Amino acid sequence: MQFHLNGFRTGDPSLLGGPFLAQEQAARLPAEADVLIVGCGPAGLTLAAQLAAFADIHTVIVDQKPGPLQLGQADGVACRTMEMFEAFGFAHKVMEEAYWVNETTFWKPSSANRNHIARSGRVQDVEDGLSHMPHVILNQARVHDFYLEIMARSRRRLVPHYSRRLTELERAPDSVSDFPIAVSFERQDAGYTGEIETIRARYVVGCDGARSAVRQAIGLVLKGDSANHAWGVMDVLVVTDFPDIRFKALIQSADEGTVLIIPREGGYLVRLYVELDKLNPNERISSRNITIEQLIAAAQRIFRPYTLDVKEVAWWSVYDIGQRLTDRFDDLQPEEVATRLPRIFIAGDACHTHSPKAGQGMNVSMQDAFNIGWKLAAVLQGRSPANMLHTYSAERQAVAKELINFDREWAAMLSSGASNDPAAVQKYFVQHGRYTAGTATQYKPAPDKWSLTGEATHQSLATGLQIGMRFHSSPVVRISDGRHLQLGETLLADGRWRLLAFAGVDDTAQPGSPIAKLCQFLSDSPESPIKRFTPAGADVDSVVDVRAVFQQSHQLLDLTAMPGLLFPPKGCLGLRDYEKAFCALDAENQNIYAQRGISRAEGCLVVVRPDQYIAHVLPLNDTTAVAAFFDRFMLDA
Ligand SMILES: Cc1cc2nc3c(=O)[nH]c(=O)nc-3n(C[C@H](O)[C@H](O)[C@H](O)COP(=O)(O)OP(=O)(O)OC[C@H]3O[C@@H](n4cnc5c(N)ncnc54)[C@H](O)[C@@H]3O)c2cc1C
């Protein structure tokens, strides 16, 4: 964490200083907002936290609930999501508090007595090296808390407006107003009940869940199965002789159905997903009037011969959401894409719903928001043209489509109980580990001129850093102070693009070397994305952040002899930033060049998007391609 750039200050460095742009926390909604977010679930809060990083963007977030979520709902936090939490600065808190999913065990009917269960397998939950972050379990409400804290500490001191239900949303033509979307909310809080407030916004993002009013207002529908199998879920404190109660475990009994065990944070709490009957078409589980006693009894039958004594029920619910998806994630008709710009978006459960069994709902929803967040910021700050916003629906709808297909298969496997081969279930689980960890997402190059994903022409220069996939971190050592860290730690959720320059074998950034020439181009050329897109007076790394990695020992390199771009003067005092240059570690199994298949002979340049996805891999000397790539979607400052 870097601080004191603009002068020494005492106190908590994570509480952002400077002129506070505290938002109206008073009773009424403001009249206007740059971005209006509807819904304080994981999607809405990820987006709000991302936008709160920009002091000049006025964000308003609204929810119909009276206050923050207290308990229940989702709890699985995939490795990829943890990487994103690291970018927001709270992964360490989650790691401290959460349950870590290390192994998953599988149980099936015992061959000695098919009415009893027996362990049939045990697998490592996340394959080695998939991410530097663990797969963890933590209540969704705590994830919300961490985001709310970031928002409250931002310079805008962003806090949600609760107790407001969206009732109307209308978009006027863009020519009529800079704030063309009018949204009305009905207040739910005592003393104001029924009062209508209207706010006008430049952009609206509906993060308002599976029954999204924003989705309905823009005429989109969730298509697919509205419900299939129903599952009960309960967070309970139990006394049991079942040996795997602290492992994630899948139990498939002979005739009593399936239980998924998710151990929870704190060492005692456990979540049990219990299979209920298959529903009839159009039937909702709520109509069955399932009780918690029935749910516990169903779990106890599945656990036999083990006992399950439920001492306390912290939360329970029945859950019957099927696999459904909207055609688009914005307010355009397909025929309008070439002529109109999107202004209203939906994210999370508002555009895709699926079973909770693969633990994807919260994770994918947050990744939607991470995708749209930096794009909205870039457009609102005039760094990118508004047509970049087309890429949100294109990129995320494709991801959701894959998720729906995966979830349909996985849910069917789990729901068919003992009729399914437990070995096949285990195999499927292992095969799709990368997918459920959230690391398999790949954005494809689009034919559009504003495509954010480059072509794979030079992919061979870094075979383990796949274009379109998230930047897969590796350890490095910082030259200036010898600190070992993950290179991924430097990719913060601050809206900046990153140029990661990996030096070739003899390159120490000496004059005339490829790294020195690249830095010279970036510092001096009128074609340089830094020169073109950095506003006058802003720090040199405020739009495009350059970092370099070398192959020598850090003890042999002199940072101060390197190009100025690798220890640039910044801030009002012109202090040098000493955290731009790193070296690979010696040990082969820790070496970023070896781990990520980076050409040791030539090195390469990796372009990373503000949401940590790799946009391009290029030769260090292909400055023309660097310039042309950024020219696609950036505007001159
Ligand atoms: C009751 C419930 C139980 C769940 N259980 C599980 C589970 O066991 N496991 C699992 O993996 N996933 C579960 N999920 C799903 C998981 O919580 C979601 O996938 C995830 O929360 C999606 O995040 P989101 O931000 O898109 O939407 P949500 O978390 O649904 O957030 C939407 C927000 O929008 C607000 N909102 C809705 N309509 C309006 C309106 N008209 N005006 C203003 N605000 C509005 C809501 O109050 C809510 O806060 C559950 C969801 C629910 C609702």
The ligand as a MOL file (V3000), in Angstrom:
LIG
                    3D

  0  0  0     0  0            999 V3000
M  V30 BEGIN CTAB
M  V30 COUNTS 53 58 0 0 0
M  V30 BEGIN ATOM
M  V30 1 C -33.2410 -15.3940 -0.5920 0
M  V30 2 C -32.0150 -15.7510 -1.3880 0
M  V30 3 C -31.2830 -16.8670 -1.0310 0
M  V30 4 C -30.1410 -17.2060 -1.7410 0
M  V30 5 N -29.4310 -18.2860 -1.3510 0
M  V30 6 C -28.3050 -18.6070 -2.0070 0
M  V30 7 C -27.5350 -19.6780 -1.6250 0
M  V30 8 O -27.8890 -20.3820 -0.6910 0
M  V30 9 N -26.3750 -19.9350 -2.3120 0
M  V30 10 C -26.0020 -19.1740 -3.3800 0
M  V30 11 O -24.9430 -19.4300 -3.9850 0
M  V30 12 N -26.7210 -18.1410 -3.7820 0
M  V30 13 C -27.8690 -17.8400 -3.1310 0
M  V30 14 N -28.5950 -16.7920 -3.5420 0
M  V30 15 C -28.1690 -16.1010 -4.7470 0
M  V30 16 C -27.1120 -15.0890 -4.5030 0
M  V30 17 O -27.3640 -14.4140 -3.3110 0
M  V30 18 C -27.1530 -14.1940 -5.7110 0
M  V30 19 O -26.6790 -14.9150 -6.8390 0
M  V30 20 C -26.3400 -12.9470 -5.5600 0
M  V30 21 O -26.7100 -12.2590 -4.4090 0
M  V30 22 C -26.5700 -12.0790 -6.7770 0
M  V30 23 O -26.1890 -10.8080 -6.5140 0
M  V30 24 P -26.9280 -9.5530 -7.1510 0
M  V30 25 O -26.1990 -8.3920 -6.6090 0
M  V30 26 O -27.0460 -9.7320 -8.5940 0
M  V30 27 O -28.4320 -9.5910 -6.6080 0
M  V30 28 P -29.0400 -9.6300 -5.1460 0
M  V30 29 O -28.0680 -10.1000 -4.1580 0
M  V30 30 O -30.3330 -10.3380 -5.2580 0
M  V30 31 O -29.3030 -8.1070 -4.8030 0
M  V30 32 C -30.3410 -7.3760 -5.3840 0
M  V30 33 C -30.6520 -6.1880 -4.5140 0
M  V30 34 O -31.5720 -5.3550 -5.2120 0
M  V30 35 C -32.5640 -4.9120 -4.3360 0
M  V30 36 N -33.7910 -4.6430 -5.1140 0
M  V30 37 C -34.5360 -5.5320 -5.7930 0
M  V30 38 N -35.5650 -4.9170 -6.3910 0
M  V30 39 C -35.4760 -3.6150 -6.0750 0
M  V30 40 C -36.2540 -2.4640 -6.3940 0
M  V30 41 N -37.3490 -2.5380 -7.1670 0
M  V30 42 N -35.8860 -1.2700 -5.9060 0
M  V30 43 C -34.7770 -1.1560 -5.1200 0
M  V30 44 N -34.0010 -2.2060 -4.7940 0
M  V30 45 C -34.3340 -3.4240 -5.2660 0
M  V30 46 C -32.7300 -6.0570 -3.3520 0
M  V30 47 O -33.2710 -5.6070 -2.1250 0
M  V30 48 C -31.3100 -6.5750 -3.2110 0
M  V30 49 O -30.6250 -5.9900 -2.1420 0
M  V30 50 C -29.7490 -16.4320 -2.8430 0
M  V30 51 C -30.4890 -15.3100 -3.2020 0
M  V30 52 C -31.6130 -14.9600 -2.4890 0
M  V30 53 C -32.3850 -13.7230 -2.8950 0
M  V30 END ATOM
M  V30 BEGIN BOND
M  V30 1 1 1 2
M  V30 2 1 2 3
M  V30 3 2 2 52
M  V30 4 2 3 4
M  V30 5 1 4 5
M  V30 6 1 4 50
M  V30 7 2 5 6
M  V30 8 1 6 7
M  V30 9 1 6 13
M  V30 10 2 7 8
M  V30 11 1 7 9
M  V30 12 1 9 10
M  V30 13 2 10 11
M  V30 14 1 10 12
M  V30 15 2 12 13
M  V30 16 1 13 14
M  V30 17 1 14 15
M  V30 18 1 14 50
M  V30 19 1 15 16
M  V30 20 1 16 17
M  V30 21 1 16 18
M  V30 22 1 18 19
M  V30 23 1 18 20
M  V30 24 1 20 21
M  V30 25 1 20 22
M  V30 26 1 22 23
M  V30 27 1 23 24
M  V30 28 2 24 25
M  V30 29 1 24 26
M  V30 30 1 24 27
M  V30 31 1 27 28
M  V30 32 2 28 29
M  V30 33 1 28 30
M  V30 34 1 28 31
M  V30 35 1 31 32
M  V30 36 1 32 33
M  V30 37 1 33 34
M  V30 38 1 33 48
M  V30 39 1 34 35
M  V30 40 1 35 36
M  V30 41 1 35 46
M  V30 42 1 36 37
M  V30 43 1 36 45
M  V30 44 2 37 38
M  V30 45 1 38 39
M  V30 46 1 39 40
M  V30 47 2 39 45
M  V30 48 1 40 41
M  V30 49 2 40 42
M  V30 50 1 42 43
M  V30 51 2 43 44
M  V30 52 1 44 45
M  V30 53 1 46 47
M  V30 54 1 46 48
M  V30 55 1 48 49
M  V30 56 2 50 51
M  V30 57 1 51 52
M  V30 58 1 52 53
M  V30 END BOND
M  V30 END CTAB
M  END
